[in-house]
Amino acid sequence: MARQTRAQRRARRAQRAASGDSQPVARPQVAARQPVRAAAPEAPRAERNFPGTRFIGESWGELKKVEWPTQSQIVQATVVVLIACAIVGVYLWGADLVFKPLVREVFLK
């Protein structure tokens, strides 16, 4: 027999109070619960572990977490890198022009 819910018990008490019955009602008997047995541990499976499979699985999981840039973000980053390369290239070219005569006249003679 299933246990009564709280709502069912309250309804039964309200019905008993309305009828004026002051005699206690016997509680329904609940079947004794049997302890739950733990399942027997399974024998370990003989899995073949290839070298690097754990690394590949973890790498794949990390790649799923990456927030990949949109096309406009890629274009913007590429333009920034090209401008930075141009600025550094012009700086090195200018430094080469300035220091070339110094190196020729002072250090190579």
C-alpha positions as CSV (number, residue, x, y, z in Angstrom):
1,M,0.0,0.0,0.0
2,A,1.4,3.4,-1.0
3,R,2.0,6.0,1.6
4,Q,-0.4,8.8,1.9
5,T,0.6,12.3,0.8
6,R,0.5,15.3,3.1
7,A,-2.5,16.6,1.2
8,Q,-4.4,13.3,1.7
9,R,-3.7,13.3,5.4
10,R,-4.9,16.9,5.8
11,A,-8.1,16.1,3.9
12,R,-8.7,13.1,6.1
13,R,-8.2,15.2,9.3
14,A,-10.5,17.9,8.0
15,Q,-13.2,15.4,7.2
16,R,-12.9,13.8,10.6
17,A,-13.1,17.2,12.3
18,A,-16.1,18.1,10.3
19,S,-18.0,14.9,11.2
20,G,-17.2,15.5,14.9
21,D,-15.4,12.1,15.2
22,S,-12.8,12.5,18.0
23,Q,-11.7,8.9,17.9
24,P,-8.2,8.5,16.5
25,V,-8.0,6.7,13.3
26,A,-5.5,3.9,12.9
27,R,-2.6,4.8,10.6
28,P,-2.3,2.6,7.5
29,Q,0.5,0.1,7.8
30,V,3.4,0.8,5.5
31,A,5.4,-2.2,4.3
32,A,8.8,-2.4,5.7
33,R,11.4,-1.2,3.3
34,Q,14.0,-3.5,2.2
35,P,17.6,-2.1,2.1
36,V,18.8,-1.5,-1.4
37,R,21.7,-3.6,-2.3
38,A,24.6,-2.0,-4.1
39,A,25.3,-3.4,-7.5
40,A,28.3,-5.6,-7.7
41,P,31.2,-3.8,-9.1
42,E,31.9,-4.5,-12.8
43,A,35.1,-6.0,-13.8
44,P,37.3,-3.4,-15.6
45,R,37.0,-3.6,-19.3
46,A,40.1,-4.3,-21.3
47,E,40.3,-1.0,-23.3
48,R,43.1,-0.4,-25.7
49,N,44.6,3.0,-25.0
50,F,46.5,4.4,-27.9
51,P,49.2,7.0,-27.2
52,G,47.9,10.5,-27.5
53,T,44.1,9.7,-27.4
54,R,43.7,11.5,-24.1
55,F,45.5,14.5,-25.4
56,I,43.4,14.6,-28.5
57,G,40.2,14.3,-26.6
58,E,41.1,17.1,-24.2
59,S,42.3,19.3,-27.0
60,W,39.0,18.7,-28.9
61,G,37.1,19.6,-25.7
62,E,39.1,22.9,-25.4
63,L,38.5,23.8,-29.0
64,K,34.8,23.5,-28.4
65,K,35.1,26.1,-25.7
66,V,36.9,28.7,-27.9
67,E,35.0,31.7,-28.9
68,W,36.0,32.0,-32.6
69,P,36.2,35.5,-34.1
70,T,33.8,36.7,-36.7
71,Q,35.0,37.6,-40.2
72,S,34.9,41.4,-39.5
73,Q,37.1,40.8,-36.4
74,I,39.6,38.8,-38.5
75,V,39.8,41.6,-41.1
76,Q,40.2,44.2,-38.5
77,A,43.0,42.3,-36.8
78,T,44.8,41.7,-40.1
79,V,44.7,45.4,-41.0
80,V,46.2,46.3,-37.6
81,V,49.0,43.7,-38.0
82,L,49.8,45.0,-41.5
83,I,49.9,48.6,-40.3
84,A,52.1,47.7,-37.4
85,C,54.5,45.8,-39.8
86,A,54.7,48.8,-42.1
87,I,55.5,51.2,-39.2
88,V,58.2,48.9,-37.8
89,G,59.6,48.4,-41.4
90,V,59.8,52.2,-42.0
91,Y,61.5,52.7,-38.6
92,L,64.1,50.0,-39.3
93,W,64.7,51.5,-42.8
94,G,65.2,54.9,-41.4
95,A,67.5,53.6,-38.6
96,D,69.5,51.8,-41.3
97,L,69.9,55.0,-43.3
98,V,71.0,57.0,-40.3
99,F,73.5,54.5,-38.8
100,K,75.0,53.3,-42.1
101,P,77.5,56.2,-42.5
102,L,78.4,55.9,-38.8
103,V,79.2,52.2,-39.2
104,R,81.1,52.7,-42.4
105,E,83.2,55.6,-41.2
106,V,83.9,54.7,-37.5
107,F,83.7,50.9,-37.2
108,L,84.9,49.6,-40.6
109,K,88.0,51.8,-41.0
